[in-house]
Amino acid sequence: MSDLINPGLVLLDRDLGESTESVIRALAATVHREGRASTAASLAADALAREAKNATGIPGGIGIPHCRSEAVTQATLVMARLAPAVDFGAKDGPADIVFFIAAPAGADQEHLKLLSKLARSLMKKPFVASLRAAQSPEEVVDIVDTALGLAPQPDDAAAAPTAATGTAAAGSSAATGPAATGADGSAATGTGGAAAGAAVAGASGATAASNAGTQAPTGTHAPLTESATSTAPDDAGARGPRRLVAVTACPTGIAHTYMAADALTNTAQEMGVDLQVETQGSSGATRLDPAVIGQAEAVIFATDVDVRERSRFAGLPYIASAVKRGIDEPREMIQEALEAADDPQASKVTGDGGEISAAVTGSEGWGTRIRKAVMTGVSYMIPFVAAGGLLMAIAFMIADPVLVAQQADDILATTTLGNLGDVSLAMYLGAVLFKTGNLAISLLVPALAGYIAYGLADRPGIAPGFAAGLVANFMGAGFIGGIVGGLLAGICAYWLTLPRLPRWLGSLMPVVIIPLLATLFAGGLLFLLIGGPIAAFMTWLTSLLAGMSGASAVTLGAVLGLMMCSDLGGPINKVAYSFAVAGLGAATVTNTAPQEIMATVIAAGMVPPLGMALASTVLGRKYFSAAERENGKTSWLLGASFISEGAIPFAAADPLRVIPASMAGGVITGALTMAWGVTSAAPHGGIWILPVVDGRWGFVAAILAGTVVTAVLVTLFKRIGNVKKHVGEVPGVPQTQQTVEV
């Protein structure tokens, strides 16, 4: 028996609720009950986070939720046959067969290959049919073990699978061997796992082998058979088979990566197309041969993550989409790729060595692309700010803050570690730390602009984006100028990648022409038209903030607190945070307004997870499920570390109660922090930056006040809604692991 699944991990004909979330939580609880996960709540949270990126339903009434998780202690499969079926996002309707794949964060290659092979088996109709017909959990385990090639084989039949398939297990590099004739006279060709498909299908073994034979392992091609070529266009014989290549990849790299590869390969055979697929998954990948890429007419990217080494496909027309479309609509994708190959105006892969990302596939509107690009810029900017801000904060701790800020340049210009003169060692080290941190923070705007442009145009946008950010810095346009400059540079760079150009000219585009023209475009507009007004606005805003006191400062704090708690790490939260960190570098001994804003943002951002932790573990335990109470324990640490996302599991389950309560607490904390004049020289860190917070007891008191308000309100809201009565029992799952259904 495989160590991946046992009868205790099989749930037959169970009602696990009416939503994807309830099913996943029940399956995660099953993994925990079998001793294969440290906590059900953490595993469910990781699986739901993966599900939120892309639905895991596939055609045929199948759901395949999966994730890697630190909570998983042993690679595990859970199979559920649902009654009633639940919608997992497949186009053809809800799923009644669900396989939950739970992989440890550091899963070994052998387990990853088995998990991936199981996912590929779900593309075979006989395998799925046998699961629907199984009468006991033990029978399901035998079916799965057979499909994975782990079931014991009779000695006299040991050679049969090799003779029938002529290939290795799925995921290895092999070529399909000659057709073998079965006992009933039918031909069977295939790859590894074909014999398994025959075994589980019983009397229809030859048919199963034939169906399974359409699958090609990683890095191999779909061979043309007589039946396949008969469906090809009439001129196929004259021009030869159409040749395509494809890359499939998903965030987890366990299931969808390989299922999309099989769906594309199977369909290519039916269409008479020679298609070779490279799977960039967790269980390894066999790179496509450069000669194969050179013979291809076009490339298909069915990916949810960046394509590794995209430059290998430079010059090829391409189509790109989410990996799930490769499973749901393989025929349409292949047809679109063939049309792109015949279209002289089709978009082609550039030779810059960059990555294919969702921002440049054309699968999203410009509004979504711009929002994601700005979020990308903020995420790349934060490390510059965190490193610089913390270094400056440490400098203020070991040396006189006023003197080190005023004299750092002079100290470093006239002294060295070996020749300190009249300068103390503490002051010299403080000057080193302060200047290093100050220089790191000075990269804030260029990094923001550079990576916004990267989010829109990939690598061709980085250099123009950084240049636009430096122009914004020079003109005093601040972070708003950086955002505008990054968008201008990224859009221009993206447009310049679109025209179809001769190969000799295309090779110059990413390293010479695009940086030149995009930099000129973005920098010129900032200098000539946009930068001045933005700089004037930033000067006015800075003066306004510096002059804020009393009631106006409290109002600003309340607004910032509201923004930080409105979407728990989303765009509104990031706008408030970016506003705070962008101004931090302008703080001086006499102008502490930027540091007050920074302290306010940090304090308010800690409130939602801390409030949910207090409510679920202390004040309102009876209104929360055991899984949510487990999440609450984790939220104490997340909140203390200024990770607002710690409240997301609660908000996802009950947004109408959790988010308003969080926003109310954030308003209280923000207003109090500004009213008490709390300042922070550090841009991140939560409670751990107390040593560099001025007014630390006010900081702590404001956080506690907001936390209590949030916890009391969410508990009250749940009590008014009588949430307790909605705590129902999931069949087959112990009551201690139930989930609240609101």
C-alpha positions, 0 to 999 in steps of 0.5 A: 500500500502507498503511504500517500493514502489509506482507508481512513483518508477515503470519504465515500458518499458524504455530505461535506457542505455546499461550498468549496470552503466547507469541503476543503476544511473537512478534507483538511480536518481528515488529514489532521485526524489521521496525524498527517498535519499539525493543524487542520486550520493552517492546512485549510488556510493554505489550500483555500489560498491556493483555491483563491488563485484559480479554481481547481475544478476540471471537466468530468465532475472532478475537483482537485484542491491542492497545496504545499503547507508547513502544516503537512507532516506527510504527503497525503491524498484524501479522496471524497465522493460527494453527495451532493456534488459541489461546484469547484469552478469547472465549466461543465458543472459541480464535482462529485469526485474530489481529491485533496493533495496535501504536500509538505513544504519540503516534499521529496521528489519521489512523493511529488512525482507520485502526487503529480502522477495521480493528478494526471490519472484523473484525466483518464475516464476509466480511472475516474469511472472506477472511483465512482463505482468503488464500494469501499475505501479499501477498493479506492486505495487499491485503485489509486495504488494501481494507478500510481504503479504501487500495487503488487503485480502477479509474476506472470503478468509483470512484463505485460505493462512494459510490453503494452506501454513501452514507456516510463512512468508519467513525468519521465522522459520517454517515447511511445513504443509500438502498439501492442495487441491485447488479448481481445485483439485491440491495439494499446499504446501509451505511456506509464500508467496505461496499464494502471488505467486498464487494471482499474477499469476491469474488463475494459482494460484495452480501452483504458490503455488506449485512452491513457496512451494519448498522454505524453510525459514531461518534455516529450511530444504527442506522436502522430498515429493513424487515427490522429493524422486522419483528422488533420487538414487535407494538406497535412501530407504535403506540408508535414504535421504542424509543430507547436511547443507549450509550457505549463506551470501552476503556483504549486506545481503538483496538479494543474501543471501536468493535467494541462500538459496531458490535456494539450497533448491528448488534443494535439494528437486528435488534431494531428498536431505535433505538440511537445510540452515542457512542464515547469512543476515541483517534481522536476522538468525535462527542458525542451530540446532547443532543436525542437523549439527551433522547429516549432511554429508557435508556443503556448504558455498555459501558466499561472506563474512566470515562465522560466527562461522565456528567451529560449522561445524568442521570435516565436508567435505565442498565446498565453493564458491561465493554466486552467484553460489548458485543461478546460479548452485545450482545443481552442488554445491549440487552434489559436496557436496555429492561427498565430503561427499563420498571422504575420501580425501576431505577438511574438516572444521577445528575446530579452530573457524576461518572463511571461506574466499575466500583465502582458498576456492580454488576458486582463484589462488595463485597469487590472494590469495597472493595479497589479503593477502598482502592487508589484512596485510596492512589494519590491519597494518595501525591502528598501524602506525596511532596511533603510528605516531600521538602520536609521532607527538603530543609528538613533539608538546608539548615537545622539539622534540630532547630532547623527542626523545633522553631522553624518556626512561631515563625520564620514568625510573626515574620519575613518574607523582607524582615525576617529579624532575627536569623534566617539566610536558610537557617533562614528558607527551611528553615522555609518548606519544612518547614512547607509539607511538614508541611502537605501531609503533614497532608492524608495521612489526609483525602486517603486517606479522601476518595478511598476514598469516591470509589472507592466512590461517585464524586464524591458521596463526596469531601466526606464522605470528606475530612470523615471523614478530618479527624475521624480526624485530630482524634481521633488515629485515624491512617491506620486511622481514615482507611480506616474513615472513608472506607469509611463515607462512601463506602458511605453516599454510594453507598446514597444514590444508589440511590433513584429520586427526582423530578428536582427532588430528584435535582438536590439530592442530589449537592451538598446531601443526600448530603454532609450525610447521608454526612458526618453518618453517617461523622463521627458513627460515628467520634466516638461509636463507632469513633474512640476505640478506633482512636485507642487502638490507634494510640497503643499501636502508635506507642508499641510502634514507638517502643520497638522496638530490637534483635531486635524491630526486626529482626523488624519489618524482616523482616516489612515486607520480606516484605510489600513483595516478596510481590506487587510493588506489589499490595495487600500491598505497598501496606499496608506502604507505607501503614503507613510513610508514615502514620507519617512525619508523627509522626517527631521528632528524638527519635523516629526509628522512623517514619523507620526504617520508611520507609527499610526499606520503600523499601529492600525495595521496590527488591530485586525488580526489582534482583534480577531485573536482576542475575539476567537480565543477569549471573548467570543469563543463559542461563536467561532469554530475550532478551526477559527480558534486555532487561527486565532492563536496564530493571529496573536503573533501575526498581529504583533508583527504588523501582518494585517493579512492574519485576519483574512481567514476570519474576513473571508468566512464572515466579511460583513461582521469582521471588516466593519469591526476591524475598521472601527478598531483601526479608526480608534487606534489611528486617532489615538496614535496621532493625538498622543504624538507617537512616532516611529523611525522604523517602517515595519516590525509591529511590537518588535520596534518598540525600542525605536518608537517615541511614545511607546506606551501611547503606541501600546495603549492605542493598539490595545484600545483598537484591539478591544473595540474590534474584538467586542464589536465582532463578538457582538455582531456574531451574537446579534446574528445568532452565529452560534446556532450555525455551527454544524457538524460535518459528516465524518469529521470530529466535532472538535474540528468543525467550521462555522457556517454563517 
